[in-house]
Amino acid sequence: MKAQVQYNDFEGTTAADISDGLGGVHGDDLKRIGKYFNLDENRFKIVGISIYGTNEFSISLICIDIERSTDKKEHIVSMLCEVDDEKEILDILFKRLHIVLYDRFDDKYVNMDYDSEVRFSDYHDIKEKNEED
């Protein structure tokens, strides 16, 4: 399963740490996120999570449907979850979330690491938004 949007202008990787409220002594795995959404663990086994969108986004649990799976093929579903407060759900689920994107045809920089971290403002004249108006 790979993240995709309409044009895939950028591609990359994502890493996340589970929030302290969900993880910790209870475990730092996807099962904890399934428990948060009250996933029926007798029928479904969570194997991933999908976050799609920006301003209004959706969260789906990627699960094995145990009842519809066979010995030959696991039946995978993307289960859209209702979220009461979209603005806070990322903080509820994750302590840290890191998304790195590159041009979709890049085959050089995607496999490299940077040599140092710098601040944009150290190299550019930054004006407050109100000053520009």
Phi and psi in degrees as GROMACS dihedral restraints (atoms count N, CA, C in turn):
[ dihedral_restraints ]
;  ai    aj    ak    al  type     phi  dphi    fc
    3     4     5     6     1  -132.4    20    10
    4     5     6     7     1   141.2    20    10
    6     7     8     9     1   -64.9    20    10
    7     8     9    10     1   137.2    20    10
    9    10    11    12     1  -144.3    20    10
   10    11    12    13     1   146.1    20    10
   12    13    14    15     1  -127.4    20    10
   13    14    15    16     1  -173.4    20    10
   15    16    17    18     1   -58.0    20    10
   16    17    18    19     1   -49.2    20    10
   18    19    20    21     1  -110.7    20    10
   19    20    21    22     1   -14.5    20    10
   21    22    23    24     1    51.4    20    10
   22    23    24    25     1    47.0    20    10
   24    25    26    27     1   -59.9    20    10
   25    26    27    28     1   -32.8    20    10
   27    28    29    30     1  -127.8    20    10
   28    29    30    31     1   148.5    20    10
   30    31    32    33     1  -136.2    20    10
   31    32    33    34     1   159.1    20    10
   33    34    35    36     1  -179.1    20    10
   34    35    36    37     1  -149.8    20    10
   36    37    38    39     1  -131.0    20    10
   37    38    39    40     1   164.0    20    10
   39    40    41    42     1  -139.9    20    10
   40    41    42    43     1   144.3    20    10
   42    43    44    45     1  -138.1    20    10
   43    44    45    46     1   148.7    20    10
   45    46    47    48     1  -148.9    20    10
   46    47    48    49     1   150.5    20    10
   48    49    50    51     1  -109.5    20    10
   49    50    51    52     1   135.5    20    10
   51    52    53    54     1   -67.1    20    10
   52    53    54    55     1   148.4    20    10
   54    55    56    57     1   -66.8    20    10
   55    56    57    58     1   155.7    20    10
   57    58    59    60     1   -63.5    20    10
   58    59    60    61     1   -31.4    20    10
   60    61    62    63     1   -66.8    20    10
   61    62    63    64     1   -28.4    20    10
   63    64    65    66     1   -99.6    20    10
   64    65    66    67     1   -31.6    20    10
   66    67    68    69     1   -98.3    20    10
   67    68    69    70     1  -133.5    20    10
   69    70    71    72     1    73.6    20    10
   70    71    72    73     1  -132.3    20    10
   72    73    74    75     1   -64.9    20    10
   73    74    75    76     1   -18.2    20    10
   75    76    77    78     1   -84.6    20    10
   76    77    78    79     1    -9.0    20    10
   78    79    80    81     1   112.2    20    10
   79    80    81    82     1   145.3    20    10
   81    82    83    84     1  -111.3    20    10
   82    83    84    85     1    61.1    20    10
   84    85    86    87     1  -138.0    20    10
   85    86    87    88     1   175.2    20    10
   87    88    89    90     1   -62.1    20    10
   88    89    90    91     1   -26.9    20    10
   90    91    92    93     1   -58.0    20    10
   91    92    93    94     1   -34.9    20    10
   93    94    95    96     1   -65.8    20    10
   94    95    96    97     1   -37.0    20    10
   96    97    98    99     1   -68.4    20    10
   97    98    99   100     1   -39.5    20    10
   99   100   101   102     1   -59.3    20    10
  100   101   102   103     1   -41.2    20    10
  102   103   104   105     1   -64.1    20    10
  103   104   105   106     1   -37.6    20    10
  105   106   107   108     1   -58.7    20    10
  106   107   108   109     1   -40.1    20    10
  108   109   110   111     1   -88.5    20    10
  109   110   111   112     1     6.2    20    10
  111   112   113   114     1    58.7    20    10
  112   113   114   115     1    42.7    20    10
  114   115   116   117     1   -62.8    20    10
  115   116   117   118     1   134.5    20    10
  117   118   119   120     1   -71.7    20    10
  118   119   120   121     1    97.6    20    10
  120   121   122   123     1   -74.2    20    10
  121   122   123   124     1   -12.7    20    10
  123   124   125   126     1   -75.3    20    10
  124   125   126   127     1   -28.5    20    10
  126   127   128   129     1  -103.4    20    10
  127   128   129   130     1   -34.1    20    10
  129   130   131   132     1  -121.6    20    10
  130   131   132   133     1   143.4    20    10
  132   133   134   135     1  -119.1    20    10
  133   134   135   136     1   117.0    20    10
  135   136   137   138     1   -72.5    20    10
  136   137   138   139     1   132.4    20    10
  138   139   140   141     1  -124.6    20    10
  139   140   141   142     1    -6.7    20    10
  141   142   143   144     1  -171.7    20    10
  142   143   144   145     1   172.6    20    10
  144   145   146   147     1  -138.2    20    10
  145   146   147   148     1   141.0    20    10
  147   148   149   150     1  -121.9    20    10
  148   149   150   151     1   130.9    20    10
  150   151   152   153     1  -118.3    20    10
  151   152   153   154     1   121.4    20    10
  153   154   155   156     1  -128.0    20    10
  154   155   156   157     1   133.2    20    10
  156   157   158   159     1   109.7    20    10
  157   158   159   160     1  -177.8    20    10
  159   160   161   162     1  -128.4    20    10
  160   161   162   163     1   -83.8    20    10
  162   163   164   165     1   -63.8    20    10
  163   164   165   166     1   -52.9    20    10
  165   166   167   168     1  -112.1    20    10
  166   167   168   169     1   109.5    20    10
  168   169   170   171     1  -119.5    20    10
  169   170   171   172     1   166.5    20    10
  171   172   173   174     1  -123.4    20    10
  172   173   174   175     1   155.1    20    10
  174   175   176   177     1  -123.1    20    10
  175   176   177   178     1   129.7    20    10
  177   178   179   180     1  -125.7    20    10
  178   179   180   181     1   141.5    20    10
  180   181   182   183     1   -94.5    20    10
  181   182   183   184     1   128.9    20    10
  183   184   185   186     1   -93.7    20    10
  184   185   186   187     1   118.1    20    10
  186   187   188   189     1  -133.8    20    10
  187   188   189   190     1   155.8    20    10
  189   190   191   192     1   -88.0    20    10
  190   191   192   193     1   124.5    20    10
  192   193   194   195     1   -85.7    20    10
  193   194   195   196     1   102.4    20    10
  195   196   197   198     1   -61.9    20    10
  196   197   198   199     1   -38.9    20    10
  198   199   200   201     1   -67.9    20    10
  199   200   201   202     1   -32.5    20    10
  201   202   203   204     1   -94.9    20    10
  202   203   204   205     1    -5.3    20    10
  204   205   206   207     1   -80.2    20    10
  205   206   207   208     1   154.1    20    10
  207   208   209   210     1  -123.7    20    10
  208   209   210   211     1   176.8    20    10
  210   211   212   213     1   -64.2    20    10
  211   212   213   214     1   -25.3    20    10
  213   214   215   216     1   -90.7    20    10
  214   215   216   217     1   -27.5    20    10
  216   217   218   219     1  -151.5    20    10
  217   218   219   220     1   128.1    20    10
  219   220   221   222     1   -77.1    20    10
  220   221   222   223     1   135.3    20    10
  222   223   224   225     1   -92.5    20    10
  223   224   225   226     1   111.4    20    10
  225   226   227   228     1   -96.9    20    10
  226   227   228   229     1   134.3    20    10
  228   229   230   231     1  -124.3    20    10
  229   230   231   232     1   150.8    20    10
  231   232   233   234     1  -107.5    20    10
  232   233   234   235     1   108.9    20    10
  234   235   236   237     1  -102.2    20    10
  235   236   237   238     1   106.7    20    10
  237   238   239   240     1   -65.9    20    10
  238   239   240   241     1   130.2    20    10
  240   241   242   243     1  -107.0    20    10
  241   242   243   244     1   138.6    20    10
  243   244   245   246     1   -76.7    20    10
  244   245   246   247     1   131.6    20    10
  246   247   248   249     1  -122.2    20    10
  247   248   249   250     1   121.8    20    10
  249   250   251   252     1   -67.7    20    10
  250   251   252   253     1   -45.6    20    10
  252   253   254   255     1  -127.3    20    10
  253   254   255   256     1    94.0    20    10
  255   256   257   258     1   -57.2    20    10
  256   257   258   259     1   -34.9    20    10
  258   259   260   261     1   -67.9    20    10
  259   260   261   262     1   -27.5    20    10
  261   262   263   264     1  -102.6    20    10
  262   263   264   265     1   -11.6    20    10
  264   265   266   267     1   -62.9    20    10
  265   266   267   268     1   -35.1    20    10
  267   268   269   270     1   -64.9    20    10
  268   269   270   271     1   -38.6    20    10
  270   271   272   273     1   -69.8    20    10
  271   272   273   274     1   -31.7    20    10
  273   274   275   276     1   -68.2    20    10
  274   275   276   277     1   -42.4    20    10
  276   277   278   279     1   -81.9    20    10
  277   278   279   280     1   -37.3    20    10
  279   280   281   282     1  -126.0    20    10
  280   281   282   283     1   141.6    20    10
  282   283   284   285     1   -83.5    20    10
  283   284   285   286     1   -39.2    20    10
  285   286   287   288     1  -141.4    20    10
  286   287   288   289     1   143.6    20    10
  288   289   290   291     1  -138.6    20    10
  289   290   291   292     1   126.2    20    10
  291   292   293   294     1  -126.8    20    10
  292   293   294   295     1   123.1    20    10
  294   295   296   297     1  -119.6    20    10
  295   296   297   298     1   128.0    20    10
  297   298   299   300     1  -122.4    20    10
  298   299   300   301     1   125.8    20    10
  300   301   302   303     1  -123.5    20    10
  301   302   303   304     1   147.2    20    10
  303   304   305   306     1  -134.7    20    10
  304   305   306   307     1   163.9    20    10
  306   307   308   309     1   -55.8    20    10
  307   308   309   310     1   141.6    20    10
  309   310   311   312     1   -63.8    20    10
  310   311   312   313     1   -23.0    20    10
  312   313   314   315     1   -99.4    20    10
  313   314   315   316     1     6.1    20    10
  315   316   317   318     1   -70.9    20    10
  316   317   318   319     1   126.8    20    10
  318   319   320   321     1  -123.3    20    10
  319   320   321   322     1     7.9    20    10
  321   322   323   324     1  -104.4    20    10
  322   323   324   325     1   -59.5    20    10
  324   325   326   327     1   -77.2    20    10
  325   326   327   328     1   -21.4    20    10
  327   328   329   330     1   -61.6    20    10
  328   329   330   331     1   -26.4    20    10
  330   331   332   333     1  -102.5    20    10
  331   332   333   334     1     9.5    20    10
  333   334   335   336     1  -110.3    20    10
  334   335   336   337     1   161.3    20    10
  336   337   338   339     1  -113.6    20    10
  337   338   339   340     1   156.4    20    10
  339   340   341   342     1   -80.1    20    10
  340   341   342   343     1   158.4    20    10
  342   343   344   345     1   -89.7    20    10
  343   344   345   346     1   -28.0    20    10
  345   346   347   348     1  -158.5    20    10
  346   347   348   349     1   160.9    20    10
  348   349   350   351     1  -104.3    20    10
  349   350   351   352     1   135.3    20    10
  351   352   353   354     1  -133.3    20    10
  352   353   354   355     1   165.5    20    10
  354   355   356   357     1   -98.7    20    10
  355   356   357   358     1   137.1    20    10
  357   358   359   360     1   -53.3    20    10
  358   359   360   361     1   -42.8    20    10
  360   361   362   363     1   -67.2    20    10
  361   362   363   364     1   -17.3    20    10
  363   364   365   366     1   -73.3    20    10
  364   365   366   367     1   -16.7    20    10
  366   367   368   369     1  -124.0    20    10
  367   368   369   370     1    -2.4    20    10
  369   370   371   372     1  -137.8    20    10
  370   371   372   373     1   145.1    20    10
  372   373   374   375     1   -77.2    20    10
  373   374   375   376     1   112.5    20    10
  375   376   377   378     1   -99.1    20    10
  376   377   378   379     1   123.4    20    10
  378   379   380   381     1  -109.3    20    10
  379   380   381   382     1   142.6    20    10
  381   382   383   384     1   -63.2    20    10
  382   383   384   385     1   148.9    20    10
  384   385   386   387     1   -58.4    20    10
  385   386   387   388     1   -39.0    20    10
  387   388   389   390     1   -67.7    20    10
  388   389   390   391     1   -28.9    20    10
  390   391   392   393     1   -70.0    20    10
  391   392   393   394     1   -29.1    20    10
  393   394   395   396     1   -74.5    20    10
  394   395   396   397     1   -27.8    20    10
